[in-house]
Amino acid sequence: MAAGGLLDLQRKRQSRELAQGTPRQRLLNRLHRSLDDLKGEVTDICDEIFKALRQLRGDEVLQTLQQLALQLQDVNDRLDMLPLASAAAPPPLRSRCVGQLEGEDLRRLRRRRREVVLDIQAELEQLDAFLQGLREVRHAVGLLNTLLDELCQQNDSFVCPVMHDVMRRPVTVSSGKTYDAAALREMRKHAEEAGAQPLCPLTCQPLRPWEDRPNVVLQRLIDSAVEAAIAGSGASAADQGAMLRRWRQEAR
C-alpha cells in the first residue's frame, strides 16, 4: 500500500477515535442514553395510563392498568441494573464502571436515575390507590345491584317497563306512563336513527319531549327505599357508604 494511502487510513482511524471519545466518555454516553430510553418508556407508559382512564371501562381498565403497572415495575428493575451504585451491578462491571466514573459525572448519573425512580414510584402509588378504589367501587356495585334486584321484586312501580330495572330518574311522558330517563333517551335515539316517530311502548302514543315531567314523588319513594335497603343490608359501614355514593351518582 502506498504511503499516502496508509496515512489516510491512520487519519481516518484517529478521526473515528476522536469522535467516539475516550472509554470513559463512551461509557458516560451509553449510560445517559440508557437513562433517556428508560425515562422515555416511563413517559409512554404514563400516557397509556391516561388514555386507559379516559377510554376504557370496567374489566378492561382494570386489566390494562394492572399490565401498565407491571411495565412500570419492569422499568424500575432495569434502572436498578444500571451500574451506578455500589450494589447495583456485578462486581467485575461495578469495579470497572465506578473506577471510570468518579466525581461529578457519577453523581449526576445517580441523580438522574433517582429522579426517574421517584417518578415511577409516585405513578405506581397513584395507580395502586386508583386500582384499590376501582375494586371497592366494583364490590359496591355488585352489592347495590343485588339490593336493586330485590326491590324490583318487591315493588313493580319502581321498575322501568323498558329497562326492567329500578328507575334512577323516573320521568312521566305525555301518555301518562313513567320510564327511566335513560330509557327515554335510547328510545328517541333509535327512533331518530330509523327516521320514525318515537312512541310510548305501552300505549303506542307519540312521545312529545316537551311534555316530559320528572316524577319527583316517585323519585323520592325510590330514593327512600334504596337508602333503607342499604341501611338494612348488614353490609359494613364502608360498603354502605360506597353503595350510597354509587346510587346517588347513578340517580343524578
Rosetta silent file (secondary structure, phi, psi, omega in degrees, C-alpha in Angstrom):
SEQUENCE: MAAGGLLDLQRKRQSRELAQGTPRQRLLNRLHRSLDDLKGEVTDICDEIFKALRQLRGDEVLQTLQQLALQLQDVNDRLDMLPLASAAAPPPLRSRCVGQLEGEDLRRLRRRRREVVLDIQAELEQLDAFLQGLREVRHAVGLLNTLLDELCQQNDSFVCPVMHDVMRRPVTVSSGKTYDAAALREMRKHAEEAGAQPLCPLTCQPLRPWEDRPNVVLQRLIDSAVEAAIAGSGASAADQGAMLRRWRQEAR
SCORE:     score description
SCORE:     0.000 S_00000001
   1 L     0.000  139.638 -179.226    0.000    0.000    0.000 S_00000001
   2 L   -65.750  152.969 -178.964    1.295    3.471   -0.846 S_00000001
   3 H   -60.624  -36.584  179.731    2.482    5.666    1.984 S_00000001
   4 H   -64.331  -39.466  179.432   -0.257    8.203    1.171 S_00000001
   5 H   -66.826  -41.521  178.080   -2.964    5.547    1.438 S_00000001
   6 H   -62.543  -40.316  178.908   -1.629    4.306    4.792 S_00000001
   7 H   -63.866  -39.506  178.155   -1.519    7.864    6.084 S_00000001
   8 H   -63.312  -41.969  178.952   -5.146    8.392    5.038 S_00000001
   9 H   -62.043  -42.462  179.459   -6.214    5.224    6.909 S_00000001
  10 H   -62.532  -41.757  179.706   -4.381    6.367   10.031 S_00000001
  11 H   -64.636  -41.612  178.622   -6.053    9.763    9.873 S_00000001
  12 H   -63.658  -41.287  178.943   -9.496    8.188    9.440 S_00000001
  13 H   -64.659  -41.487  178.316   -8.897    5.882   12.396 S_00000001
  14 H   -64.078  -37.987  178.982   -7.757    8.791   14.551 S_00000001
  15 H   -64.209  -41.492  178.741  -10.825   10.787   13.491 S_00000001
  16 H   -64.061  -42.013 -179.962  -13.098    7.910   14.500 S_00000001
  17 H   -63.850  -39.880  178.478  -11.358    7.569   17.850 S_00000001
  18 H   -66.141  -39.458 -179.609  -11.686   11.296   18.496 S_00000001
  19 H   -66.158  -38.168 -179.721  -15.351   11.213   17.519 S_00000001
  20 H   -75.730  -23.804 -179.887  -16.018    8.274   19.820 S_00000001
  21 L    81.958 -175.360  179.358  -14.102    9.844   22.678 S_00000001
  22 L   -74.991  163.834  175.825  -12.279    8.121   25.484 S_00000001
  23 H   -54.768  -38.293  179.436  -13.571    4.856   27.024 S_00000001
  24 H   -63.414  -42.727 -179.609  -14.812    6.890   29.984 S_00000001
  25 H   -67.444  -38.222  178.349  -16.730    9.262   27.675 S_00000001
  26 H   -63.417  -40.217  178.582  -18.208    6.352   25.728 S_00000001
  27 H   -64.908  -42.425  177.053  -19.413    4.786   28.974 S_00000001
  28 H   -58.975  -46.934 -179.063  -20.936    8.093   30.069 S_00000001
  29 H   -61.504  -41.652 -179.040  -22.739    8.461   26.757 S_00000001
  30 H   -63.942  -41.869 -179.209  -24.052    4.898   26.929 S_00000001
  31 H   -69.340  -39.002  176.709  -25.393    5.350   30.463 S_00000001
  32 H   -63.417  -40.125  177.718  -27.023    8.678   29.609 S_00000001
  33 H   -63.868  -39.553  178.555  -28.678    7.047   26.598 S_00000001
  34 H   -61.928  -43.785  178.762  -29.919    4.222   28.810 S_00000001
  35 H   -64.696  -40.921  178.095  -31.424    6.703   31.255 S_00000001
  36 H   -61.399  -43.693 -178.996  -33.016    8.655   28.400 S_00000001
  37 H   -63.724  -44.271 -178.584  -34.512    5.472   26.957 S_00000001
  38 H   -68.316  -38.403  176.907  -35.906    4.333   30.318 S_00000001
  39 H   -65.403  -37.547  176.423  -37.298    7.768   31.085 S_00000001
  40 H   -63.623  -38.085  176.994  -38.944    7.758   27.648 S_00000001
  41 H   -63.117  -41.591  178.849  -40.523    4.390   28.446 S_00000001
  42 H   -60.877  -44.059  178.882  -41.928    5.806   31.690 S_00000001
  43 H   -60.593  -44.077  179.754  -43.429    8.747   29.793 S_00000001
  44 H   -63.313  -41.549 -179.734  -45.011    6.422   27.218 S_00000001
  45 H   -65.737  -41.624  178.122  -46.475    4.184   29.937 S_00000001
  46 H   -62.470  -37.166  175.886  -47.907    7.195   31.791 S_00000001
  47 H   -63.193  -40.216  179.044  -49.515    8.334   28.527 S_00000001
  48 H   -65.904  -36.900  177.522  -51.066    4.869   28.141 S_00000001
  49 H   -62.399  -46.369  179.586  -52.388    5.064   31.723 S_00000001
  50 H   -61.307  -41.731 -179.948  -54.024    8.429   30.995 S_00000001
  51 H   -64.865  -41.218 -179.669  -55.525    7.060   27.769 S_00000001
  52 H   -63.144  -40.466 -179.318  -56.893    3.975   29.551 S_00000001
  53 H   -65.807  -28.998 -178.053  -58.552    6.096   32.222 S_00000001
  54 H   -85.614  -31.293 -168.552  -60.278    8.196   29.544 S_00000001
  55 H  -110.082  -28.092 -172.865  -61.345    5.464   27.125 S_00000001
  56 L   -99.992  161.912 -179.491  -61.762    2.153   28.945 S_00000001
  57 L  -141.304  158.458  170.279  -64.325    0.950   31.441 S_00000001
  58 H    56.017 -131.554 -175.538  -64.939   -1.878   33.892 S_00000001
  59 H   -61.879  -32.836 -177.693  -62.854   -5.021   33.450 S_00000001
  60 H   -62.209  -48.542 -176.521  -60.932   -3.508   30.521 S_00000001
  61 H   -67.818  -36.422  179.762  -59.496   -0.609   32.503 S_00000001
  62 H   -63.373  -47.319 -179.429  -58.652   -2.829   35.486 S_00000001
  63 H   -65.916  -42.667 -178.962  -56.730   -5.318   33.353 S_00000001
  64 H   -63.725  -44.600 -179.365  -54.997   -2.611   31.307 S_00000001
  65 H   -66.264  -35.527  176.967  -53.871   -0.643   34.373 S_00000001
  66 H   -64.843  -39.721  177.485  -52.523   -3.784   36.026 S_00000001
  67 H   -65.460  -41.247  179.996  -50.459   -4.527   32.909 S_00000001
  68 H   -67.456  -34.743  176.603  -49.134   -0.956   32.788 S_00000001
  69 H   -63.714  -38.997  177.228  -48.197   -1.143   36.469 S_00000001
  70 H   -65.215  -37.345  178.296  -46.149   -4.272   35.711 S_00000001
  71 H   -65.260  -40.529  177.121  -44.420   -2.420   32.862 S_00000001
  72 H   -62.442  -41.542  179.354  -43.509    0.438   35.206 S_00000001
  73 H   -64.804  -35.961  177.942  -42.094   -2.043   37.704 S_00000001
  74 H   -64.038  -42.385  176.774  -40.054   -3.658   34.916 S_00000001
  75 H   -61.893  -41.158  179.071  -38.546   -0.269   34.008 S_00000001
  76 H   -61.561  -40.764  178.724  -37.750    0.281   37.679 S_00000001
  77 H   -64.273  -39.701  179.428  -35.966   -3.100   37.832 S_00000001
  78 H   -69.430  -30.481  173.517  -33.883   -2.233   34.766 S_00000001
  79 H   -63.748  -38.466  178.842  -32.914    1.073   36.361 S_00000001
  80 H   -64.183  -25.208 -178.612  -31.619   -0.899   39.339 S_00000001
  81 H   -80.515  -13.054  178.228  -29.399   -2.882   36.967 S_00000001
  82 L   -66.600  136.020 -175.044  -27.550    0.204   35.756 S_00000001
  83 L   -78.112   65.604 -177.218  -24.028    0.211   37.249 S_00000001
  84 L  -117.173   -3.952  178.725  -24.423    3.480   39.136 S_00000001
  85 L  -132.056  159.530 -173.188  -24.433    2.321   42.741 S_00000001
  86 L   -61.967  -26.805 -177.730  -22.060    0.139   44.710 S_00000001
  87 L  -110.938    9.905 -171.961  -24.558   -2.725   44.921 S_00000001
  88 L   -87.631  -19.434 -174.201  -26.331   -2.281   41.591 S_00000001
  89 L  -130.050  161.009  174.837  -24.031   -4.260   39.322 S_00000001
  90 L   -59.665  150.860 -173.597  -21.996   -7.487   39.402 S_00000001
  91 H   -50.732  -47.421 -178.104  -18.505   -6.989   40.948 S_00000001
  92 H   -61.529  -45.291 -179.558  -16.441   -7.004   37.696 S_00000001
  93 H   -68.337  -39.466 -177.631  -18.713   -4.484   35.974 S_00000001
  94 H   -62.058  -48.081 -177.055  -19.163   -2.450   39.151 S_00000001
  95 H   -64.326  -40.793 -178.911  -15.451   -2.029   39.808 S_00000001
  96 H   -65.665  -46.363 -176.414  -14.699   -1.141   36.193 S_00000001
  97 H   -68.709  -46.499 -178.827  -17.552    1.392   35.880 S_00000001
  98 H   -63.766  -33.159  177.969  -17.082    3.060   39.239 S_00000001
  99 H   -66.197  -33.854 -178.686  -13.366    3.305   38.503 S_00000001
 100 H   -85.228  -25.995 -175.302  -14.082    5.096   35.226 S_00000001
 101 L  -116.077   82.071  177.672  -16.944    7.274   36.529 S_00000001
 102 L  -108.542  161.335  173.109  -15.820    9.120   39.600 S_00000001
 103 L    76.246 -142.395 -170.397  -16.745   12.517   40.892 S_00000001
 104 H   -64.617  -35.190  179.779  -19.392   14.773   39.385 S_00000001
 105 H   -59.449  -47.527 -178.682  -20.185   12.523   36.390 S_00000001
 106 H   -67.349  -39.424  178.486  -21.184    9.627   38.610 S_00000001
 107 H   -64.427  -38.837  179.755  -23.142   11.867   40.968 S_00000001
 108 H   -65.228  -43.090  178.033  -25.040   13.406   38.029 S_00000001
 109 H   -62.997  -41.400  179.377  -25.967    9.978   36.646 S_00000001
 110 H   -65.457  -36.591  177.427  -27.108    8.815   40.052 S_00000001
 111 H   -64.475  -42.980  179.488  -29.272   11.934   40.438 S_00000001
 112 H   -63.081  -42.629  178.244  -30.893   11.318   37.045 S_00000001
 113 H   -62.600  -41.979 -178.619  -31.546    7.689   37.931 S_00000001
 114 H   -64.506  -38.100  178.954  -33.031    8.699   41.285 S_00000001
 115 H   -62.643  -43.692  179.865  -35.376   11.228   39.586 S_00000001
 116 H   -66.131  -41.352  179.067  -36.734    8.567   37.222 S_00000001
 117 H   -60.953  -42.988  179.596  -37.164    6.087   40.091 S_00000001
 118 H   -64.570  -38.884  176.498  -39.100    8.672   42.110 S_00000001
 119 H   -60.854  -43.644  179.882  -41.345    9.386   39.116 S_00000001
 120 H   -64.340  -44.876 -179.173  -42.060    5.664   38.774 S_00000001
 121 H   -62.103  -40.629  178.931  -42.755    5.255   42.487 S_00000001
 122 H   -64.267  -42.324 -179.862  -45.157    8.216   42.502 S_00000001
 123 H   -66.592  -39.971  179.409  -47.014    6.850   39.462 S_00000001
 124 H   -65.366  -38.336  178.083  -47.197    3.359   40.993 S_00000001
 125 H   -64.176  -42.985  178.092  -48.592    4.765   44.248 S_00000001
 126 H   -64.969  -40.836  178.709  -51.295    6.678   42.349 S_00000001
 127 H   -63.235  -43.289 -179.143  -52.083    3.588   40.264 S_00000001
 128 H   -61.844  -43.110  179.261  -52.321    1.416   43.363 S_00000001
 129 H   -64.937  -40.759 -179.630  -54.705    3.865   45.036 S_00000001
 130 H   -66.269  -44.171 -179.659  -56.840    4.103   41.899 S_00000001
 131 H   -63.572  -38.743  176.999  -56.991    0.326   41.435 S_00000001
 132 H   -63.244  -43.710  177.020  -57.947   -0.131   45.076 S_00000001
 133 H   -62.892  -38.530  179.138  -60.709    2.445   44.672 S_00000001
 134 H   -64.918  -40.363  178.420  -61.858    0.738   41.464 S_00000001
 135 H   -64.885  -39.628  178.739  -62.077   -2.627   43.226 S_00000001
 136 H   -64.836  -39.795  178.341  -64.107   -1.065   46.033 S_00000001
 137 H   -64.460  -44.296  178.896  -66.484    0.513   43.515 S_00000001
 138 H   -60.026  -40.373  178.351  -66.912   -2.813   41.706 S_00000001
 139 H   -64.845  -44.429 -179.965  -67.677   -4.505   45.026 S_00000001
 140 H   -64.219  -38.866  178.964  -70.178   -1.792   45.954 S_00000001
 141 H   -62.794  -41.150  178.535  -71.855   -2.043   42.531 S_00000001
 142 H   -62.345  -44.730  178.379  -72.302   -5.790   42.993 S_00000001
 143 H   -64.314  -43.624 -178.942  -73.884   -5.330   46.418 S_00000001
 144 H   -63.687  -41.974 -179.765  -76.100   -2.490   45.182 S_00000001
 145 H   -62.627  -35.774  176.880  -77.319   -4.472   42.167 S_00000001
 146 H   -63.342  -44.100  178.400  -78.341   -7.319   44.465 S_00000001
 147 H   -64.067  -40.417 -179.320  -80.409   -4.917   46.578 S_00000001
 148 H   -66.689  -35.543  175.945  -81.993   -3.356   43.476 S_00000001
 149 H   -61.792  -40.010  178.630  -82.975   -6.779   42.161 S_00000001
 150 H   -66.333  -39.211  177.934  -84.764   -7.428   45.442 S_00000001
 151 H   -65.008  -35.330  177.979  -86.545   -4.046   45.200 S_00000001
 152 H   -59.467  -38.702 -179.107  -87.700   -4.909   41.670 S_00000001
 153 H   -75.609  -26.344 -175.946  -89.454   -7.979   43.053 S_00000001
 154 H   -85.843  -29.663 -173.897  -90.960   -6.073   45.969 S_00000001
 155 L  -145.305  104.714 -178.466  -92.377   -3.048   44.135 S_00000001
 156 H   -64.739  -27.922 -176.453  -93.350   -3.050   40.449 S_00000001
 157 H   -68.273  -16.515  178.020  -93.902    0.712   40.438 S_00000001
 158 H   -82.551  -11.328 -168.458  -90.143    1.221   40.885 S_00000001
 159 E   -96.911  132.802  175.360  -89.340   -0.737   37.716 S_00000001
 160 L   -73.647  128.625 -178.970  -88.882    0.815   34.278 S_00000001
 161 L   -64.019  -19.813 -179.171  -91.065   -1.071   31.719 S_00000001
 162 L   -94.700  -47.438 -175.696  -88.264   -0.852   29.149 S_00000001
 163 L   -86.693  -17.534 -179.124  -85.099   -1.445   31.200 S_00000001
 164 L    55.114   42.101  179.450  -86.711   -3.826   33.725 S_00000001
 165 L  -144.060  163.353  177.288  -84.614   -2.279   36.474 S_00000001
 166 E   -60.357  131.058 -178.074  -85.176    0.185   39.305 S_00000001
 167 L   -70.970  131.474  175.339  -85.553    3.625   37.774 S_00000001
 168 L   -82.875  -41.930  179.685  -82.741    6.046   38.576 S_00000001
 169 L  -135.785   86.511 -177.979  -84.575    9.107   37.214 S_00000001
 170 E   -67.371  133.879  179.606  -88.281    8.396   36.648 S_00000001
 171 E  -130.280  129.487  176.473  -89.924   10.600   34.006 S_00000001
 172 E   -93.584  127.448 -175.568  -93.636   10.680   33.200 S_00000001
 173 L   -96.896 -178.850 -174.215  -94.351   11.154   29.488 S_00000001
 174 L   -62.403  -24.396  179.299  -97.343   12.602   27.627 S_00000001
 175 L   -79.012   -7.638 -178.409  -99.155    9.230   27.653 S_00000001
 176 L    92.460   -5.049  178.237  -99.127    9.222   31.446 S_00000001
 177 L   -88.091  156.749 -176.925  -96.669    6.307   31.682 S_00000001
 178 E  -117.114  133.211  179.359  -93.386    6.550   33.563 S_00000001
 179 E  -133.280  163.619  172.345  -89.974    5.439   32.267 S_00000001
 180 E   -72.846  143.522 -177.692  -86.396    5.895   33.297 S_00000001
 181 H   -57.573  -37.934  179.898  -84.788    8.953   31.697 S_00000001
 182 H   -65.050  -37.704  178.639  -82.020    6.805   30.193 S_00000001
 183 H   -65.356  -40.238  178.328  -84.611    4.521   28.553 S_00000001
 184 H   -62.045  -42.596  179.184  -86.369    7.527   27.025 S_00000001
 185 H   -60.052  -44.036 -179.070  -83.100    8.802   25.560 S_00000001
 186 H   -65.928  -42.333  179.495  -82.407    5.421   23.972 S_00000001
 187 H   -60.403  -45.110 -178.691  -85.943    5.104   22.557 S_00000001
 188 H   -69.123  -35.491  178.201  -85.773    8.541   20.972 S_00000001
 189 H   -63.668  -47.224 -179.564  -82.278    7.934   19.645 S_00000001
 190 H   -64.492  -39.518  179.035  -83.299    4.688   17.933 S_00000001
 191 H   -64.083  -40.557  179.450  -86.446    6.303   16.504 S_00000001
 192 H   -65.039  -41.557  179.317  -84.420    9.210   15.133 S_00000001
 193 H   -64.835  -31.972  179.722  -81.889    6.859   13.531 S_00000001
 194 H   -87.602   -3.904 -179.209  -84.744    4.940   11.907 S_00000001
 195 L    70.331   30.425 -176.399  -86.456    8.141   10.770 S_00000001
 196 L  -118.117  167.444  176.976  -89.570    7.268   12.772 S_00000001
 197 L   -82.739  125.592  177.564  -91.758    8.951   15.370 S_00000001
 198 L   -66.946  133.171 -177.312  -90.862    7.824   18.922 S_00000001
 199 E  -120.878  151.300  174.436  -93.840    6.083   20.520 S_00000001
 200 L   -67.966  123.217 -176.801  -94.743    5.136   24.053 S_00000001
 201 L   -61.927  -27.439 -176.671  -94.093    1.349   24.259 S_00000001
 202 L   -89.451  -28.008 -176.903  -97.139    0.763   26.472 S_00000001
 203 L  -119.848  -12.233 -177.344  -99.731    2.905   24.674 S_00000001
 204 L    64.089   18.799  174.952  -98.192    3.476   21.207 S_00000001
 205 L   -85.673  151.913  178.896  -98.899    7.199   21.571 S_00000001
 206 E   -60.433  142.123  176.420  -96.332    9.717   20.257 S_00000001
 207 L   -94.006  112.499  179.802  -93.685   10.756   22.764 S_00000001
 208 L  -102.715  108.500 -172.635  -93.577   14.555   22.889 S_00000001
 209 H   -59.108  -30.454 -178.655  -90.402   15.573   24.738 S_00000001
 210 H   -70.784   -9.263  177.557  -91.748   18.991   25.735 S_00000001
 211 H  -102.662    2.615  176.720  -94.393   17.203   27.807 S_00000001
 212 L   -65.004  139.843  177.983  -91.937   15.066   29.795 S_00000001
 213 E  -135.486  126.418  174.119  -92.131   15.662   33.549 S_00000001
 214 E   -60.143  131.371  179.523  -89.746   14.363   36.217 S_00000001
 215 L   -87.529   85.759 -172.767  -91.767   12.198   38.589 S_00000001
 216 H   -64.900  -39.776 -178.642  -90.486   13.813   41.790 S_00000001
 217 H   -63.166  -48.510  179.461  -92.798   11.893   44.125 S_00000001
 218 H   -64.634  -36.926  177.989  -91.768    8.513   42.718 S_00000001
 219 H   -59.074  -43.416 -179.967  -88.109    9.584   42.730 S_00000001
 220 H   -67.192  -38.729  178.052  -88.312   10.304   46.463 S_00000001
 221 H   -62.778  -43.543  179.610  -90.037    6.995   47.157 S_00000001
 222 H   -65.033  -46.285  179.433  -87.356    5.103   45.242 S_00000001
 223 H   -57.864  -45.420 -179.431  -84.522    7.009   46.945 S_00000001
 224 H   -63.301  -41.961 -179.572  -86.006    6.311   50.378 S_00000001
 225 H   -65.729  -41.596  179.473  -86.496    2.622   49.586 S_00000001
 226 H   -65.556  -45.898 -179.980  -82.936    2.245   48.269 S_00000001
 227 H   -62.192  -39.438  177.800  -81.413    4.059   51.253 S_00000001
 228 H   -65.969  -39.388  178.756  -83.474    1.904   53.655 S_00000001
 229 H   -65.057  -39.401  178.043  -82.377   -1.258   51.845 S_00000001
 230 H   -64.979  -45.692 -178.889  -78.738   -0.199   52.066 S_00000001
 231 H   -63.001  -32.206 -179.021  -79.041    0.619   55.774 S_00000001
 232 L   -97.362   13.013 -175.568  -80.656   -2.764   56.455 S_00000001
 233 L   -76.778  -19.167 -175.802  -78.336   -4.781   54.248 S_00000001
 234 L    80.857    2.931  178.053  -75.995   -5.807   57.039 S_00000001
 235 L   -73.051  163.817  178.785  -73.000   -4.629   54.993 S_00000001
 236 L   -65.365  162.219  179.632  -70.084   -2.866   56.628 S_00000001
 237 H   -59.295  -38.134  179.370  -70.217    0.881   57.140 S_00000001
 238 H   -65.053  -43.578  179.662  -67.637    1.340   54.357 S_00000001
 239 H   -67.424  -38.841  177.354  -69.665   -0.790   51.926 S_00000001
 240 H   -62.157  -43.028  177.651  -72.886    1.004   52.854 S_00000001
 241 H   -62.331  -41.306  179.761  -71.209    4.362   52.220 S_00000001
 242 H   -66.032  -40.775  178.322  -69.859    3.142   48.879 S_00000001
 243 H   -64.734  -41.563 -179.248  -73.292    1.811   47.829 S_00000001
 244 H   -64.913  -42.367  177.940  -74.994    5.051   48.804 S_00000001
 245 H   -63.165  -41.383  179.987  -72.472    7.146   46.867 S_00000001
 246 H   -64.084  -43.487  179.469  -72.876    4.890   43.852 S_00000001
 247 H   -62.411  -45.502 -179.261  -76.676    5.149   43.962 S_00000001
 248 H   -64.484  -33.120  177.533  -76.626    8.921   44.256 S_00000001
 249 H   -67.721  -42.056 -179.300  -74.194    9.112   41.379 S_00000001
 250 H   -70.700  -30.934 -175.136  -76.443    6.965   39.177 S_00000001
 251 L   -87.558    1.056 -179.324  -79.598    8.835   40.213 S_00000001
 252 L   -71.106    0.000    0.000  -78.241   12.283   39.384 S_00000001
